Amino acid sequence: MRIPDLQAIGLAVKRLQHRHHRELDDRLRSIGTTLSQWDALRHVAAHPGASTHELAELTFMTDQSFGALAIKLAGLGLVTRTPGRGRVIHHEITAEGAALRRKGAGLADEVLTASFAPLSPAERETLHLLLARVLEEGSPRVAVPQGGEAGSRRVDLQAAMSGRADRRPETSAPGGRESGGPGLP
């Protein structure tokens, strides 16, 4: 068996992510939202009180792009935005936003279940462990909000993706952000 080169592996990961994004975006339209909006709701729900900057990092957006999206979500009654110290804005999900997030989560589960159906449970576990290892050992850590005014702490990307609270104090400024859109596999 020929071992694929690293670019082929990277491209396969990107193609799978792109397929998930297309399929989920199509499904989310049926409930009146988009993948970017649903992903924002998912992170606002997971990190109540998070700032625009913290949520921008989690959603792979610039601060300006996330701010514009958050204003739209607030206008739709899906989140609230509360001024903090200085120019910090804190975000909370509303009951209506939480309901839409839950509906979207069901659709995401359907898309991902169908996508990974060819793999056995053991193969899915192995894939997850390998991807988590590459993310942990081969990529810079990302900042994940802890609430509070402007304070964020560092957390490994695997913990951020799984929602675990394995957080570590921030010791250096966050590295560059990768593009790629909402954090779906």
DRENZALO-14362 format. One record per residue (C-alpha): x negated, z, y. Coordinates in nm, 3 decimals. Last residue first. Layout:
% residues N
<pt><X>X</X><Z>Z</Z><Y>Y</Y></pt>
...
***
This chain:
% residues 185
<pt><X>1.493</X><Z>1.064</Z><Y>1.824</Y></pt>
<pt><X>1.703</X><Z>1.162</Z><Y>2.120</Y></pt>
<pt><X>1.550</X><Z>1.309</Z><Y>2.430</Y></pt>
<pt><X>1.710</X><Z>1.111</Z><Y>2.705</Y></pt>
<pt><X>1.502</X><Z>0.831</Z><Y>2.848</Y></pt>
<pt><X>1.169</X><Z>0.693</Z><Y>2.737</Y></pt>
<pt><X>0.924</X><Z>0.757</Z><Y>3.012</Y></pt>
<pt><X>0.643</X><Z>1.000</Z><Y>2.959</Y></pt>
<pt><X>0.584</X><Z>1.267</Z><Y>3.217</Y></pt>
<pt><X>0.239</X><Z>1.348</Z><Y>3.339</Y></pt>
<pt><X>0.096</X><Z>1.691</Z><Y>3.274</Y></pt>
<pt><X>0.257</X><Z>2.018</Z><Y>3.375</Y></pt>
<pt><X>0.045</X><Z>2.247</Z><Y>3.594</Y></pt>
<pt><X>-0.149</X><Z>2.513</Z><Y>3.412</Y></pt>
<pt><X>-0.100</X><Z>2.851</Z><Y>3.252</Y></pt>
<pt><X>0.272</X><Z>2.864</Z><Y>3.202</Y></pt>
<pt><X>0.368</X><Z>3.165</Z><Y>2.995</Y></pt>
<pt><X>0.475</X><Z>3.080</Z><Y>2.640</Y></pt>
<pt><X>0.822</X><Z>3.017</Z><Y>2.507</Y></pt>
<pt><X>0.937</X><Z>3.016</Z><Y>2.147</Y></pt>
<pt><X>1.307</X><Z>3.029</Z><Y>2.247</Y></pt>
<pt><X>1.413</X><Z>2.766</Z><Y>1.999</Y></pt>
<pt><X>1.632</X><Z>2.480</Z><Y>2.129</Y></pt>
<pt><X>1.508</X><Z>2.236</Z><Y>1.864</Y></pt>
<pt><X>1.378</X><Z>1.978</Z><Y>2.112</Y></pt>
<pt><X>1.227</X><Z>2.242</Z><Y>2.340</Y></pt>
<pt><X>1.068</X><Z>2.419</Z><Y>2.044</Y></pt>
<pt><X>0.911</X><Z>2.093</Z><Y>1.925</Y></pt>
<pt><X>0.793</X><Z>2.020</Z><Y>2.277</Y></pt>
<pt><X>0.594</X><Z>2.342</Z><Y>2.297</Y></pt>
<pt><X>0.701</X><Z>2.572</Z><Y>2.572</Y></pt>
<pt><X>0.564</X><Z>2.639</Z><Y>2.916</Y></pt>
<pt><X>0.743</X><Z>2.860</Z><Y>3.164</Y></pt>
<pt><X>0.936</X><Z>2.778</Z><Y>3.474</Y></pt>
<pt><X>0.974</X><Z>2.988</Z><Y>3.782</Y></pt>
<pt><X>1.140</X><Z>2.838</Z><Y>4.088</Y></pt>
<pt><X>1.435</X><Z>3.071</Z><Y>4.129</Y></pt>
<pt><X>1.527</X><Z>3.219</Z><Y>3.795</Y></pt>
<pt><X>1.617</X><Z>3.031</Z><Y>3.481</Y></pt>
<pt><X>1.363</X><Z>2.989</Z><Y>3.201</Y></pt>
<pt><X>1.316</X><Z>2.617</Z><Y>3.247</Y></pt>
<pt><X>1.101</X><Z>2.418</Z><Y>3.003</Y></pt>
<pt><X>0.766</X><Z>2.279</Z><Y>3.113</Y></pt>
<pt><X>0.611</X><Z>2.025</Z><Y>2.880</Y></pt>
<pt><X>0.311</X><Z>2.060</Z><Y>2.649</Y></pt>
<pt><X>0.065</X><Z>1.776</Z><Y>2.625</Y></pt>
<pt><X>0.077</X><Z>1.554</Z><Y>2.318</Y></pt>
<pt><X>-0.120</X><Z>1.520</Z><Y>1.993</Y></pt>
<pt><X>-0.098</X><Z>1.862</Z><Y>1.830</Y></pt>
<pt><X>0.258</X><Z>1.963</Z><Y>1.896</Y></pt>
<pt><X>0.420</X><Z>1.619</Z><Y>1.919</Y></pt>
<pt><X>0.224</X><Z>1.487</Z><Y>1.620</Y></pt>
<pt><X>0.314</X><Z>1.799</Z><Y>1.422</Y></pt>
<pt><X>0.681</X><Z>1.776</Z><Y>1.519</Y></pt>
<pt><X>0.686</X><Z>1.412</Z><Y>1.408</Y></pt>
<pt><X>0.532</X><Z>1.502</Z><Y>1.072</Y></pt>
<pt><X>0.764</X><Z>1.798</Z><Y>1.018</Y></pt>
<pt><X>1.072</X><Z>1.594</Z><Y>1.108</Y></pt>
<pt><X>0.972</X><Z>1.309</Z><Y>0.879</Y></pt>
<pt><X>0.906</X><Z>1.554</Z><Y>0.594</Y></pt>
<pt><X>1.245</X><Z>1.720</Z><Y>0.644</Y></pt>
<pt><X>1.417</X><Z>1.381</Z><Y>0.653</Y></pt>
<pt><X>1.234</X><Z>1.281</Z><Y>0.333</Y></pt>
<pt><X>1.345</X><Z>1.604</Z><Y>0.160</Y></pt>
<pt><X>1.707</X><Z>1.548</Z><Y>0.269</Y></pt>
<pt><X>1.688</X><Z>1.195</Z><Y>0.125</Y></pt>
<pt><X>1.643</X><Z>0.908</Z><Y>0.369</Y></pt>
<pt><X>1.871</X><Z>0.603</Z><Y>0.382</Y></pt>
<pt><X>2.131</X><Z>0.811</Z><Y>0.574</Y></pt>
<pt><X>1.898</X><Z>0.864</Z><Y>0.873</Y></pt>
<pt><X>2.077</X><Z>0.620</Z><Y>1.103</Y></pt>
<pt><X>2.427</X><Z>0.706</Z><Y>0.982</Y></pt>
<pt><X>2.370</X><Z>1.078</Z><Y>1.035</Y></pt>
<pt><X>2.207</X><Z>1.010</Z><Y>1.373</Y></pt>
<pt><X>2.502</X><Z>0.810</Z><Y>1.504</Y></pt>
<pt><X>2.763</X><Z>1.056</Z><Y>1.371</Y></pt>
<pt><X>2.574</X><Z>1.359</Z><Y>1.505</Y></pt>
<pt><X>2.544</X><Z>1.191</Z><Y>1.844</Y></pt>
<pt><X>2.921</X><Z>1.133</Z><Y>1.845</Y></pt>
<pt><X>2.987</X><Z>1.499</Z><Y>1.771</Y></pt>
<pt><X>2.741</X><Z>1.600</Z><Y>2.042</Y></pt>
<pt><X>2.928</X><Z>1.375</Z><Y>2.286</Y></pt>
<pt><X>3.252</X><Z>1.562</Z><Y>2.220</Y></pt>
<pt><X>3.069</X><Z>1.894</Z><Y>2.270</Y></pt>
<pt><X>2.914</X><Z>1.776</Z><Y>2.598</Y></pt>
<pt><X>3.256</X><Z>1.661</Z><Y>2.722</Y></pt>
<pt><X>3.402</X><Z>2.005</Z><Y>2.650</Y></pt>
<pt><X>3.106</X><Z>2.177</Z><Y>2.818</Y></pt>
<pt><X>3.148</X><Z>1.958</Z><Y>3.127</Y></pt>
<pt><X>3.518</X><Z>2.049</Z><Y>3.152</Y></pt>
<pt><X>3.435</X><Z>2.419</Z><Y>3.115</Y></pt>
<pt><X>3.171</X><Z>2.380</Z><Y>3.387</Y></pt>
<pt><X>2.795</X><Z>2.351</Z><Y>3.330</Y></pt>
<pt><X>2.561</X><Z>2.540</Z><Y>3.561</Y></pt>
<pt><X>2.289</X><Z>2.404</Z><Y>3.789</Y></pt>
<pt><X>2.053</X><Z>2.569</Z><Y>4.037</Y></pt>
<pt><X>1.931</X><Z>2.393</Z><Y>4.354</Y></pt>
<pt><X>1.591</X><Z>2.483</Z><Y>4.497</Y></pt>
<pt><X>1.526</X><Z>2.374</Z><Y>4.856</Y></pt>
<pt><X>1.412</X><Z>2.715</Z><Y>4.976</Y></pt>
<pt><X>1.558</X><Z>2.994</Z><Y>4.761</Y></pt>
<pt><X>1.863</X><Z>2.892</Z><Y>4.561</Y></pt>
<pt><X>2.153</X><Z>2.663</Z><Y>4.643</Y></pt>
<pt><X>2.423</X><Z>2.636</Z><Y>4.375</Y></pt>
<pt><X>2.519</X><Z>2.316</Z><Y>4.196</Y></pt>
<pt><X>2.819</X><Z>2.318</Z><Y>3.962</Y></pt>
<pt><X>2.854</X><Z>2.087</Z><Y>3.665</Y></pt>
<pt><X>3.122</X><Z>1.866</Z><Y>3.508</Y></pt>
<pt><X>3.366</X><Z>1.850</Z><Y>3.802</Y></pt>
<pt><X>3.323</X><Z>1.474</Z><Y>3.845</Y></pt>
<pt><X>3.163</X><Z>1.528</Z><Y>4.186</Y></pt>
<pt><X>2.926</X><Z>1.779</Z><Y>4.024</Y></pt>
<pt><X>2.824</X><Z>1.515</Z><Y>3.768</Y></pt>
<pt><X>2.760</X><Z>1.265</Z><Y>4.051</Y></pt>
<pt><X>2.550</X><Z>1.519</Z><Y>4.243</Y></pt>
<pt><X>2.362</X><Z>1.597</Z><Y>3.920</Y></pt>
<pt><X>2.286</X><Z>1.226</Z><Y>3.870</Y></pt>
<pt><X>2.146</X><Z>1.195</Z><Y>4.223</Y></pt>
<pt><X>1.934</X><Z>1.508</Z><Y>4.173</Y></pt>
<pt><X>1.814</X><Z>1.377</Z><Y>3.835</Y></pt>
<pt><X>1.694</X><Z>1.056</Z><Y>3.997</Y></pt>
<pt><X>1.523</X><Z>1.238</Z><Y>4.284</Y></pt>
<pt><X>1.350</X><Z>1.488</Z><Y>4.058</Y></pt>
<pt><X>1.220</X><Z>1.202</Z><Y>3.845</Y></pt>
<pt><X>1.370</X><Z>1.165</Z><Y>3.502</Y></pt>
<pt><X>1.251</X><Z>1.247</Z><Y>3.148</Y></pt>
<pt><X>1.562</X><Z>1.459</Z><Y>3.080</Y></pt>
<pt><X>1.374</X><Z>1.788</Z><Y>3.034</Y></pt>
<pt><X>1.148</X><Z>1.719</Z><Y>3.332</Y></pt>
<pt><X>1.442</X><Z>1.637</Z><Y>3.558</Y></pt>
<pt><X>1.616</X><Z>1.955</Z><Y>3.442</Y></pt>
<pt><X>1.323</X><Z>2.170</Z><Y>3.556</Y></pt>
<pt><X>1.301</X><Z>1.988</Z><Y>3.890</Y></pt>
<pt><X>1.675</X><Z>2.013</Z><Y>3.958</Y></pt>
<pt><X>1.661</X><Z>2.385</Z><Y>3.888</Y></pt>
<pt><X>1.788</X><Z>2.563</Z><Y>3.579</Y></pt>
<pt><X>2.067</X><Z>2.817</Z><Y>3.620</Y></pt>
<pt><X>2.196</X><Z>2.763</Z><Y>3.269</Y></pt>
<pt><X>1.935</X><Z>2.604</Z><Y>3.039</Y></pt>
<pt><X>2.108</X><Z>2.483</Z><Y>2.719</Y></pt>
<pt><X>2.427</X><Z>2.383</Z><Y>2.902</Y></pt>
<pt><X>2.231</X><Z>2.206</Z><Y>3.179</Y></pt>
<pt><X>2.026</X><Z>2.033</Z><Y>2.906</Y></pt>
<pt><X>2.327</X><Z>1.898</Z><Y>2.715</Y></pt>
<pt><X>2.505</X><Z>1.804</Z><Y>3.037</Y></pt>
<pt><X>2.201</X><Z>1.599</Z><Y>3.144</Y></pt>
<pt><X>2.193</X><Z>1.428</Z><Y>2.804</Y></pt>
<pt><X>2.563</X><Z>1.347</Z><Y>2.836</Y></pt>
<pt><X>2.514</X><Z>1.193</Z><Y>3.180</Y></pt>
<pt><X>2.213</X><Z>0.987</Z><Y>3.072</Y></pt>
<pt><X>2.390</X><Z>0.873</Z><Y>2.753</Y></pt>
<pt><X>2.695</X><Z>0.765</Z><Y>2.949</Y></pt>
<pt><X>3.041</X><Z>0.910</Z><Y>2.991</Y></pt>
<pt><X>3.408</X><Z>0.822</Z><Y>2.959</Y></pt>
<pt><X>3.484</X><Z>0.922</Z><Y>2.600</Y></pt>
<pt><X>3.462</X><Z>0.566</Z><Y>2.464</Y></pt>
<pt><X>3.152</X><Z>0.507</Z><Y>2.679</Y></pt>
<pt><X>2.980</X><Z>0.772</Z><Y>2.466</Y></pt>
<pt><X>2.999</X><Z>0.549</Z><Y>2.160</Y></pt>
<pt><X>2.823</X><Z>0.255</Z><Y>2.327</Y></pt>
<pt><X>2.557</X><Z>0.488</Z><Y>2.474</Y></pt>
<pt><X>2.510</X><Z>0.638</Z><Y>2.129</Y></pt>
<pt><X>2.448</X><Z>0.301</Z><Y>1.965</Y></pt>
<pt><X>2.213</X><Z>0.175</Z><Y>2.234</Y></pt>
<pt><X>2.018</X><Z>0.503</Z><Y>2.254</Y></pt>
<pt><X>1.983</X><Z>0.536</Z><Y>1.876</Y></pt>
<pt><X>1.858</X><Z>0.178</Z><Y>1.847</Y></pt>
<pt><X>1.607</X><Z>0.238</Z><Y>2.128</Y></pt>
<pt><X>1.480</X><Z>0.555</Z><Y>1.958</Y></pt>
<pt><X>1.437</X><Z>0.365</Z><Y>1.631</Y></pt>
<pt><X>1.253</X><Z>0.087</Z><Y>1.812</Y></pt>
<pt><X>1.026</X><Z>0.338</Z><Y>1.990</Y></pt>
<pt><X>0.932</X><Z>0.513</Z><Y>1.663</Y></pt>
<pt><X>0.865</X><Z>0.175</Z><Y>1.496</Y></pt>
<pt><X>0.652</X><Z>0.067</Z><Y>1.794</Y></pt>
<pt><X>0.441</X><Z>0.382</Z><Y>1.774</Y></pt>
<pt><X>0.385</X><Z>0.328</Z><Y>1.400</Y></pt>
<pt><X>0.293</X><Z>-0.037</Z><Y>1.454</Y></pt>
<pt><X>0.055</X><Z>0.063</Z><Y>1.735</Y></pt>
<pt><X>-0.110</X><Z>0.317</Z><Y>1.506</Y></pt>
<pt><X>-0.193</X><Z>0.063</Z><Y>1.238</Y></pt>
<pt><X>0.016</X><Z>0.055</Z><Y>0.925</Y></pt>
<pt><X>-0.149</X><Z>0.174</Z><Y>0.599</Y></pt>
<pt><X>-0.137</X><Z>-0.103</Z><Y>0.338</Y></pt>
<pt><X>0.000</X><Z>0.000</Z><Y>0.000</Y></pt>
***
